[in-house]
Structure formats: C-alpha cells, structure tokens
Amino acid sequence: MQKKTILAMLVLMLFFTVSAAHAQKNSSPADGRDAINRMTKELGLSDTQRSKVETILNTEKMKVEAVFNEERKKLQSIQEETRSSLKAVLSPEQMEKLENKMRQESKKNAVQKK
C-alpha cells in the first residue's frame, strides 16, 4: 500500500507541477509586444511583416492555450479518478494527511517558482 500511496502522490504532484508551469508560461500582452518589438528590431521587419507576424503569433498563442486547456481537463479527470481510488483504499485520516501533504507541496512549489 505504501508504494501505491507514493505513486498517487507523484501523480498528484505532476498535476500540480503542470498546472503551475502552465500558469507561469501564460504571458501578458506586454510580453507579446516585447517579443514583436524585438523581432521587428532584430529582423528589420517592415510594417506589413510586423502586422502579419503579430497575427501569426496571436493565432499560435490561441492554439497553444486551447491545447493546454484540453490537457488540463484530462489531468483533472485523472486527478479526480486517482483521488476517488485513494479514498477507497486509505482511511479518512490517511487521506487527510495525503491531501495536507499535497497542499504543502503545492504551496512550496509555488513559492519556489516566484
């Protein structure tokens, strides 16, 4: 049972890590403008090229966000399934300890990434 608990913790930690990484990678509009400005300067883009590149990058951003959203849904489903399976095996006290540990790890990871 100990190995299953550790495996479950790892799966849950993976979910939290992926979610945190995605949240961190979401760039602000200012970041996008900075990238366009750098490309314009470094590549010597014309106004027409700049406009087209900006459109391409905005389209890419929307596609990437859609993929992340879909993957997040899949991960949440796996997490819920895992939690349900764990609840069937662990005592309420053990489950509470596991959830507290996961919250602590999540907070710790969030602080380290700042």
Short mmCIF file of the C-alpha atoms (twelve columns), coordinates in Angstrom:
data_MODEL
# 
_entry.id   MODEL 
# 
loop_
_atom_site.group_PDB 
_atom_site.id 
_atom_site.type_symbol 
_atom_site.label_atom_id 
_atom_site.label_alt_id 
_atom_site.label_comp_id 
_atom_site.label_asym_id 
_atom_site.label_seq_id 
_atom_site.Cartn_x 
_atom_site.Cartn_y 
_atom_site.Cartn_z 
_atom_site.pdbx_PDB_model_num 
ATOM 1   C CA . MET A 1   0.000   0.000  0.000   1 
ATOM 2   C CA . GLN A 2   2.901   2.347  0.706   1 
ATOM 3   C CA . LYS A 3   4.073   2.111  -2.921  1 
ATOM 4   C CA . LYS A 4   0.581   2.917  -4.170  1 
ATOM 5   C CA . THR A 5   0.382   5.952  -1.917  1 
ATOM 6   C CA . ILE A 6   3.731   7.220  -3.118  1 
ATOM 7   C CA . LEU A 7   2.718   6.654  -6.740  1 
ATOM 8   C CA . ALA A 8   -0.532  8.519  -6.154  1 
ATOM 9   C CA . MET A 9   1.347   11.415 -4.581  1 
ATOM 10  C CA . LEU A 10  3.640   11.552 -7.582  1 
ATOM 11  C CA . VAL A 11  0.684   11.644 -9.962  1 
ATOM 12  C CA . LEU A 12  -0.931  14.436 -7.971  1 
ATOM 13  C CA . MET A 13  2.339   16.342 -7.783  1 
ATOM 14  C CA . LEU A 14  2.703   16.016 -11.543 1 
ATOM 15  C CA . PHE A 15  -0.696  17.582 -11.971 1 
ATOM 16  C CA . PHE A 16  0.158   20.487 -9.693  1 
ATOM 17  C CA . THR A 17  3.510   20.962 -11.401 1 
ATOM 18  C CA . VAL A 18  1.975   21.010 -14.882 1 
ATOM 19  C CA . SER A 19  -0.723  23.428 -13.753 1 
ATOM 20  C CA . ALA A 20  1.810   25.731 -12.123 1 
ATOM 21  C CA . ALA A 21  4.081   25.620 -15.145 1 
ATOM 22  C CA . HIS A 22  1.202   26.478 -17.440 1 
ATOM 23  C CA . ALA A 23  0.142   29.373 -15.251 1 
ATOM 24  C CA . GLN A 24  3.682   30.679 -15.217 1 
ATOM 25  C CA . LYS A 25  4.024   30.394 -19.006 1 
ATOM 26  C CA . ASN A 26  0.926   32.463 -19.668 1 
ATOM 27  C CA . SER A 27  2.444   35.651 -20.901 1 
ATOM 28  C CA . SER A 28  0.965   39.066 -20.520 1 
ATOM 29  C CA . PRO A 29  0.105   41.214 -23.537 1 
ATOM 30  C CA . ALA A 30  3.180   43.308 -22.709 1 
ATOM 31  C CA . ASP A 31  5.387   40.221 -23.120 1 
ATOM 32  C CA . GLY A 32  3.896   39.640 -26.571 1 
ATOM 33  C CA . ARG A 33  4.539   43.229 -27.570 1 
ATOM 34  C CA . ASP A 34  8.111   42.946 -26.329 1 
ATOM 35  C CA . ALA A 35  8.647   39.863 -28.483 1 
ATOM 36  C CA . ILE A 36  7.189   41.605 -31.542 1 
ATOM 37  C CA . ASN A 37  9.321   44.685 -30.876 1 
ATOM 38  C CA . ARG A 38  12.475  42.554 -30.558 1 
ATOM 39  C CA . MET A 39  11.672  40.655 -33.751 1 
ATOM 40  C CA . THR A 40  10.973  43.902 -35.575 1 
ATOM 41  C CA . LYS A 41  14.286  45.348 -34.488 1 
ATOM 42  C CA . GLU A 42  16.449  42.236 -34.854 1 
ATOM 43  C CA . LEU A 43  14.969  41.087 -38.161 1 
ATOM 44  C CA . GLY A 44  14.269  44.502 -39.618 1 
ATOM 45  C CA . LEU A 45  10.587  43.772 -40.205 1 
ATOM 46  C CA . SER A 46  8.561   46.130 -42.341 1 
ATOM 47  C CA . ASP A 47  5.222   47.379 -41.028 1 
ATOM 48  C CA . THR A 48  3.413   44.843 -43.198 1 
ATOM 49  C CA . GLN A 49  5.636   41.997 -41.993 1 
ATOM 50  C CA . ARG A 50  5.238   43.097 -38.397 1 
ATOM 51  C CA . SER A 51  1.458   43.045 -38.716 1 
ATOM 52  C CA . LYS A 52  1.478   39.587 -40.301 1 
ATOM 53  C CA . VAL A 53  3.938   38.196 -37.743 1 
ATOM 54  C CA . GLU A 54  1.812   39.590 -34.934 1 
ATOM 55  C CA . THR A 55  -1.276  37.865 -36.375 1 
ATOM 56  C CA . ILE A 56  0.619   34.581 -36.738 1 
ATOM 57  C CA . LEU A 57  1.893   34.708 -33.159 1 
ATOM 58  C CA . ASN A 58  -1.540  35.612 -31.776 1 
ATOM 59  C CA . THR A 59  -3.046  32.648 -33.634 1 
ATOM 60  C CA . GLU A 60  -0.337  30.387 -32.273 1 
ATOM 61  C CA . LYS A 61  -0.967  31.630 -28.740 1 
ATOM 62  C CA . MET A 62  -4.671  30.820 -29.017 1 
ATOM 63  C CA . LYS A 63  -3.904  27.327 -30.344 1 
ATOM 64  C CA . VAL A 64  -1.395  26.655 -27.563 1 
ATOM 65  C CA . GLU A 65  -3.873  27.852 -24.934 1 
ATOM 66  C CA . ALA A 66  -6.517  25.512 -26.367 1 
ATOM 67  C CA . VAL A 67  -4.101  22.576 -26.115 1 
ATOM 68  C CA . PHE A 68  -3.206  23.474 -22.529 1 
ATOM 69  C CA . ASN A 69  -6.873  23.793 -21.617 1 
ATOM 70  C CA . GLU A 70  -7.638  20.375 -23.089 1 
ATOM 71  C CA . GLU A 71  -4.681  18.792 -21.338 1 
ATOM 72  C CA . ARG A 72  -5.658  20.462 -18.067 1 
ATOM 73  C CA . LYS A 73  -9.108  18.882 -18.359 1 
ATOM 74  C CA . LYS A 74  -7.555  15.466 -18.952 1 
ATOM 75  C CA . LEU A 75  -5.217  15.890 -15.996 1 
ATOM 76  C CA . GLN A 76  -8.075  16.996 -13.760 1 
ATOM 77  C CA . SER A 77  -10.027 13.901 -14.750 1 
ATOM 78  C CA . ILE A 78  -7.057  11.684 -13.921 1 
ATOM 79  C CA . GLN A 79  -6.607  13.508 -10.626 1 
ATOM 80  C CA . GLU A 80  -10.261 13.034 -9.674  1 
ATOM 81  C CA . GLU A 81  -10.103 9.350  -10.599 1 
ATOM 82  C CA . THR A 82  -6.929  8.889  -8.577  1 
ATOM 83  C CA . ARG A 83  -8.391  10.698 -5.583  1 
ATOM 84  C CA . SER A 84  -11.505 8.546  -5.719  1 
ATOM 85  C CA . SER A 85  -9.413  5.376  -5.899  1 
ATOM 86  C CA . LEU A 86  -7.287  6.533  -2.989  1 
ATOM 87  C CA . LYS A 87  -10.355 7.291  -0.890  1 
ATOM 88  C CA . ALA A 88  -11.429 3.674  -1.379  1 
ATOM 89  C CA . VAL A 89  -8.085  2.413  -0.048  1 
ATOM 90  C CA . LEU A 90  -6.968  4.932  2.570   1 
ATOM 91  C CA . SER A 91  -8.583  5.654  5.885   1 
ATOM 92  C CA . PRO A 92  -10.096 9.136  6.266   1 
ATOM 93  C CA . GLU A 93  -7.139  10.123 8.439   1 
ATOM 94  C CA . GLN A 94  -4.628  8.884  5.874   1 
ATOM 95  C CA . MET A 95  -6.476  10.669 3.103   1 
ATOM 96  C CA . GLU A 96  -6.454  13.892 5.090   1 
ATOM 97  C CA . LYS A 97  -2.702  13.556 5.697   1 
ATOM 98  C CA . LEU A 98  -2.116  12.953 1.996   1 
ATOM 99  C CA . GLU A 99  -4.206  15.970 0.991   1 
ATOM 100 C CA . ASN A 100 -2.414  18.169 3.525   1 
ATOM 101 C CA . LYS A 101 0.936   16.968 2.199   1 
ATOM 102 C CA . MET A 102 -0.118  17.743 -1.372  1 
ATOM 103 C CA . ARG A 103 -1.261  21.241 -0.382  1 
ATOM 104 C CA . GLN A 104 2.074   21.856 1.334   1 
ATOM 105 C CA . GLU A 105 3.989   20.644 -1.726  1 
ATOM 106 C CA . SER A 106 1.847   22.798 -3.994  1 
ATOM 107 C CA . LYS A 107 2.488   25.900 -1.876  1 
ATOM 108 C CA . LYS A 108 6.190   25.072 -1.662  1 
ATOM 109 C CA . ASN A 109 6.425   24.732 -5.448  1 
ATOM 110 C CA . ALA A 110 4.523   27.976 -5.970  1 
ATOM 111 C CA . VAL A 111 6.907   29.861 -3.664  1 
ATOM 112 C CA . GLN A 112 9.997   28.366 -5.334  1 
ATOM 113 C CA . LYS A 113 8.810   29.432 -8.793  1 
ATOM 114 C CA . LYS A 114 8.359   33.087 -7.838  1 
# 
